């Protein structure tokens, strides 16, 4: 329900799950809903038709299912489907090979139950400034050379290309992670004036005073170089915080920037309170979000913001603000 409100001005929404697409329709979303990986079995087409969902076609099986559905009368020229036909321009994940792409387009065009066809591809390295393999320009050039002359709108840009490569914007863009206030890897959200839609917050549940030479947490990975005041935060990898986040990973206590120390435990994290003298039990802690871009935590932990957002556990209480 929050997504329907938050994306009210968008031209459409895209997702993977058929159930999620159905929920959007139930919540009153009337604009396009695109299934980014298409359907996974022929029977899914009944729901696609009933709810007028758009779908990606990226392989021979999906194309055959549409042709069979046309023969069986499931597709209707009065309510044609919008198809996004995907080309594999080098990422080698999904899509028709370039030499098979135009034939797939013509087969779709021959179906009375198919309306608009949008042509798309997906970049592998648009978040990298100068990749040594498969730069986005190479993929874009191949894509445009194959689709030249076809009367269709184009869709190339993921979040990385939307942010950094304006020449690829074409007719449709497919922003993902940037909508949630994070980047796919090219810099920090602050570099692009992106605002977080999620904050992971907790509080201090204990404060310890340790002496120089004292170790902290499992494996004693952090040893105090001098007497220190440290805090214990009620959050850990069971909540979705990355277990491999190292000492030095930033966090906010009472709104002041400080750092994680020691190893992340299942339910607790230890934090350096040297620069936060006013902190007490109950002081608020921001693990990421408002005032602390999730990209910084992801980069410190050797991952990306996508993984952190997806890893949040069900036990984390959701508050809509």
C-alpha positions as CSV (number, residue, x, y, z in Angstrom):
1,X,0.0,0.0,0.0
2,X,2.9,2.4,0.8
3,X,4.4,1.7,-2.7
4,X,1.2,2.5,-4.4
5,X,1.1,5.9,-2.7
6,X,4.8,6.5,-2.9
7,X,5.0,5.8,-6.7
8,X,1.7,7.5,-7.6
9,X,3.4,9.8,-10.1
10,X,5.3,7.0,-11.8
11,X,4.3,5.9,-15.3
12,X,4.3,2.2,-14.2
13,X,5.8,-0.3,-11.8
14,X,7.9,-3.3,-12.4
15,X,8.5,-6.4,-10.3
16,X,9.2,-10.1,-10.4
17,X,6.4,-11.8,-8.5
18,X,3.1,-12.5,-10.1
19,X,1.4,-12.4,-6.7
20,X,2.9,-8.9,-6.1
21,X,1.6,-7.7,-9.4
22,X,-1.9,-9.0,-8.5
23,X,-1.7,-7.2,-5.1
24,X,-0.9,-3.9,-6.9
25,X,-4.1,-4.4,-9.0
26,X,-6.1,-5.2,-5.8
27,X,-4.8,-2.0,-4.2
28,X,-6.1,0.0,-7.1
29,X,-3.1,0.5,-9.3
30,X,-4.4,1.0,-12.8
31,X,-1.2,2.0,-14.6
32,X,1.2,-0.6,-16.2
33,X,2.6,-3.4,-14.1
34,X,5.6,-5.1,-15.7
35,X,6.7,-8.6,-14.9
36,X,10.5,-8.1,-15.3
37,X,11.3,-11.8,-15.8
38,X,8.0,-12.6,-17.5
39,X,6.1,-15.7,-16.7
40,X,7.6,-19.0,-15.5
41,X,4.9,-21.4,-16.8
42,X,2.2,-21.3,-19.5
43,X,-0.6,-21.3,-17.0
44,X,0.6,-17.9,-15.6
45,X,-0.7,-16.3,-18.8
46,X,-4.3,-16.6,-17.6
47,X,-3.6,-14.2,-14.7
48,X,-1.5,-11.9,-17.0
49,X,-4.5,-11.6,-19.3
50,X,-7.1,-11.3,-16.6
51,X,-5.2,-8.5,-14.9
52,X,-3.8,-6.9,-18.0
53,X,-0.2,-7.1,-16.9
54,X,2.8,-6.3,-19.1
55,X,5.5,-8.9,-19.4
56,X,9.0,-9.4,-20.5
57,X,9.6,-12.1,-23.1
58,X,13.2,-13.2,-22.9
59,X,13.3,-16.7,-24.3
60,X,11.8,-19.2,-26.7
61,X,9.6,-21.0,-24.2
62,X,7.7,-17.8,-23.3
63,X,7.3,-17.0,-27.0
64,X,5.8,-20.4,-27.6
65,X,3.5,-20.1,-24.7
66,X,2.1,-16.8,-26.2
67,X,1.7,-18.5,-29.6
68,X,-0.2,-21.4,-28.0
69,X,-2.4,-19.0,-26.0
70,X,-3.2,-17.2,-29.2
71,X,-4.2,-20.5,-30.9
72,X,-6.3,-21.4,-27.9
73,X,-8.2,-18.1,-27.9
74,X,-6.8,-16.9,-24.6
75,X,-5.3,-13.7,-26.1
76,X,-7.7,-11.1,-27.5
77,X,-7.2,-8.4,-30.0
78,X,-9.6,-6.2,-28.0
79,X,-7.4,-6.3,-24.9
80,X,-3.9,-6.9,-26.3
81,X,-0.9,-7.5,-24.0
82,X,2.0,-5.1,-23.9
83,X,5.2,-7.1,-24.3
84,X,8.8,-6.0,-23.5
85,X,11.0,-8.1,-25.7
86,X,14.5,-8.5,-24.2
87,X,17.8,-8.8,-26.1
88,X,20.9,-10.3,-24.6
89,X,23.4,-7.7,-25.5
90,X,26.3,-9.3,-23.6
91,X,25.3,-9.8,-20.0
92,X,24.4,-13.4,-20.8
93,X,21.6,-13.7,-18.3
94,X,18.3,-13.3,-20.0
95,X,17.3,-12.3,-23.5
96,X,17.3,-13.4,-27.2
97,X,20.6,-13.5,-28.9
98,X,21.1,-10.5,-31.3
99,X,20.9,-12.7,-34.4
100,X,17.5,-14.2,-33.2
101,X,16.0,-11.0,-31.9
102,X,14.3,-9.6,-34.9
103,X,12.7,-13.0,-35.7
104,X,11.3,-13.1,-32.2
105,X,9.9,-9.6,-32.8
106,X,8.2,-10.6,-36.0
107,X,6.7,-13.7,-34.3
108,X,5.2,-11.4,-31.6
109,X,4.0,-8.9,-34.1
110,X,2.1,-11.7,-35.9
111,X,0.0,-12.4,-32.7
112,X,-3.3,-10.5,-32.7
113,X,-3.4,-10.6,-28.9
114,X,-0.1,-8.7,-28.6
115,X,-0.3,-4.9,-28.7
116,X,2.6,-2.7,-28.1
117,X,6.1,-4.2,-28.1
118,X,8.8,-2.4,-26.2
119,X,12.4,-3.4,-26.9
120,X,14.8,-3.7,-23.9
121,X,18.2,-4.8,-22.8
122,X,20.1,-4.7,-19.5
123,X,23.5,-3.3,-18.8
124,X,26.1,-5.3,-16.9
125,X,28.6,-2.6,-16.0
126,X,26.8,0.8,-16.2
127,X,27.9,1.4,-12.6
128,X,31.6,1.3,-13.4
129,X,33.4,4.3,-14.8
130,X,35.7,2.3,-17.2
131,X,35.2,-1.4,-17.1
132,X,37.7,-3.5,-18.9
133,X,35.1,-5.9,-20.1
134,X,31.7,-5.1,-21.7
135,X,31.3,-1.3,-21.2
136,X,27.8,0.0,-21.4
137,X,28.6,1.8,-24.7
138,X,29.4,-1.6,-26.3
139,X,26.1,-3.0,-25.2
140,X,24.1,0.1,-26.3
141,X,25.8,0.1,-29.7
142,X,24.9,-3.5,-30.3
143,X,21.4,-3.1,-29.2
144,X,20.7,-0.1,-31.4
145,X,22.3,-1.8,-34.4
146,X,19.9,-4.7,-34.0
147,X,16.7,-2.8,-33.4
148,X,17.3,-0.1,-36.0
149,X,14.2,0.4,-38.0
150,X,11.8,-1.5,-35.8
151,X,8.8,0.7,-34.9
152,X,9.0,0.3,-31.1
153,X,9.9,2.2,-28.0
154,X,13.2,1.4,-26.3
155,X,14.1,0.6,-22.7
156,X,17.8,0.4,-21.7
157,X,18.6,2.2,-18.4
158,X,18.7,0.6,-15.0
159,X,19.5,2.8,-12.0
160,X,23.2,3.1,-12.9
161,X,22.5,4.2,-16.4
162,X,19.6,6.5,-15.3
163,X,22.0,8.3,-12.9
164,X,25.1,8.4,-15.0
165,X,24.4,7.8,-18.7
166,X,21.8,10.2,-20.1
167,X,22.3,9.1,-23.7
168,X,20.8,5.7,-22.8
169,X,17.5,7.0,-21.3
170,X,15.5,6.4,-24.5
171,X,11.7,6.0,-24.0
172,X,11.6,4.1,-20.8
173,X,14.0,3.9,-17.8
174,X,13.9,1.2,-15.2
175,X,15.2,2.7,-11.9
176,X,15.3,0.3,-9.1
177,X,17.6,0.8,-6.1
178,X,17.8,4.5,-6.6
179,X,14.1,4.8,-5.8
180,X,14.9,3.7,-2.3
181,X,17.7,6.1,-1.7
182,X,20.8,4.0,-2.6
183,X,23.0,3.6,-5.6
184,X,24.0,0.4,-7.5
185,X,27.6,1.0,-6.8
186,X,28.6,4.3,-8.4
187,X,29.2,6.4,-5.4
188,X,27.0,7.3,-2.5
189,X,23.4,8.4,-2.4
190,X,24.6,11.8,-1.3
191,X,26.5,12.2,-4.6
192,X,23.2,12.0,-6.4
193,X,20.9,13.8,-3.9
194,X,19.0,10.6,-3.3
195,X,16.9,10.4,-0.1
196,X,16.5,7.2,1.9
197,X,13.1,5.6,2.1
198,X,14.3,3.2,4.8
199,X,16.1,3.7,8.1
200,X,17.3,0.9,10.3
201,X,17.2,2.1,13.9
202,X,17.8,0.7,17.3
203,X,19.2,1.9,20.7
204,X,21.9,1.3,23.2
205,X,21.1,-1.4,25.7
206,X,24.4,-1.4,27.7
207,X,27.5,0.7,28.2
208,X,30.9,-0.7,29.1
209,X,34.1,1.0,30.3
210,X,37.1,-1.0,29.1
211,X,40.8,-0.6,29.7
212,X,43.7,-0.5,27.2
213,X,44.4,-4.0,26.0
214,X,40.8,-5.3,26.6
215,X,39.2,-7.2,23.7
216,X,35.6,-6.9,22.5
217,X,33.2,-9.5,21.3
218,X,33.6,-12.9,19.6
219,X,37.1,-13.8,18.3
220,X,38.4,-10.8,20.2
221,X,38.9,-9.0,16.9
222,X,39.0,-5.6,18.4
223,X,41.5,-4.7,21.2
224,X,41.2,-1.3,22.8
225,X,44.3,0.9,22.2
226,X,43.4,2.9,25.3
227,X,40.7,3.1,27.9
228,X,37.4,3.4,26.1
229,X,33.7,3.8,26.6
230,X,31.7,1.4,24.3
231,X,28.0,0.8,23.8
232,X,26.0,-2.3,22.9
233,X,23.4,-1.9,20.3
234,X,20.3,-4.1,20.1
235,X,20.8,-5.3,16.5
236,X,22.7,-8.0,14.8
237,X,22.9,-10.3,11.9
238,X,19.7,-12.0,12.9
239,X,18.1,-8.7,12.1
240,X,19.8,-8.5,8.7
241,X,22.8,-6.3,9.6
242,X,25.8,-7.7,7.8
243,X,27.9,-10.0,10.0
244,X,31.0,-9.3,8.0
245,X,30.8,-5.5,8.6
246,X,34.3,-4.6,9.9
247,X,35.5,-2.4,12.7
248,X,35.1,1.2,11.4
249,X,31.8,0.7,9.7
250,X,29.9,4.0,10.4
251,X,26.8,4.4,12.5
252,X,25.1,7.2,14.3
253,X,24.5,7.4,18.0
254,X,22.4,10.4,19.2
255,X,22.8,11.7,15.7
256,X,26.6,11.8,16.0
257,X,28.8,9.7,13.6
258,X,30.9,7.0,15.2
259,X,32.0,3.5,14.3
260,X,31.3,-0.2,14.9
261,X,34.0,-2.1,16.7
262,X,34.5,-5.8,17.0
263,X,32.5,-8.6,15.4
264,X,28.8,-8.3,14.7
265,X,26.9,-10.8,16.9
266,X,23.5,-12.4,16.2
267,X,21.6,-9.9,18.3
268,X,24.2,-7.2,19.3
269,X,26.7,-4.8,17.8
270,X,29.3,-2.9,19.8
271,X,30.0,0.8,19.1
272,X,32.7,3.2,20.0
273,X,31.3,6.0,22.2
274,X,34.5,8.0,22.5
275,X,33.1,10.8,20.5
276,X,29.6,10.6,22.0
277,X,30.0,11.4,25.7
278,X,26.4,12.2,26.2
279,X,25.2,8.7,25.1
280,X,23.3,6.7,27.7
281,X,21.3,3.5,27.8
282,X,18.3,4.1,25.5
283,X,20.2,6.6,23.2
284,X,19.0,6.2,19.6
285,X,21.2,4.5,17.1
286,X,20.9,4.7,13.3
287,X,22.5,1.7,11.5
288,X,21.6,3.2,8.1
289,X,19.1,5.6,6.6
290,X,18.4,9.2,7.4
291,X,21.8,10.9,7.9
292,X,23.7,7.8,7.0
293,X,23.5,6.5,3.4
294,X,23.1,2.7,3.2
295,X,25.8,2.8,0.5
296,X,28.4,3.6,3.2
297,X,27.6,0.5,5.2
298,X,27.4,-1.7,2.1
299,X,30.8,-0.5,0.9
300,X,32.4,-1.0,4.3
301,X,30.9,-4.6,4.4
302,X,32.0,-5.4,0.8
303,X,28.4,-5.6,-0.6
304,X,25.7,-3.4,-2.1
305,X,22.7,-1.7,-0.6
306,X,20.4,-4.1,-2.5
307,X,21.6,-7.0,-0.3
308,X,21.2,-5.1,2.9
309,X,17.6,-4.0,2.1
310,X,16.7,-7.5,1.0
311,X,18.3,-9.2,4.1
312,X,16.2,-7.4,6.8
313,X,14.6,-10.1,8.9
314,X,10.8,-10.4,9.6
315,X,11.4,-9.7,13.3
316,X,12.5,-6.1,12.5
317,X,9.5,-3.9,13.3
318,X,8.3,-1.8,10.5
319,X,7.3,1.8,11.2
320,X,5.8,3.9,8.4
321,X,6.6,7.6,8.8
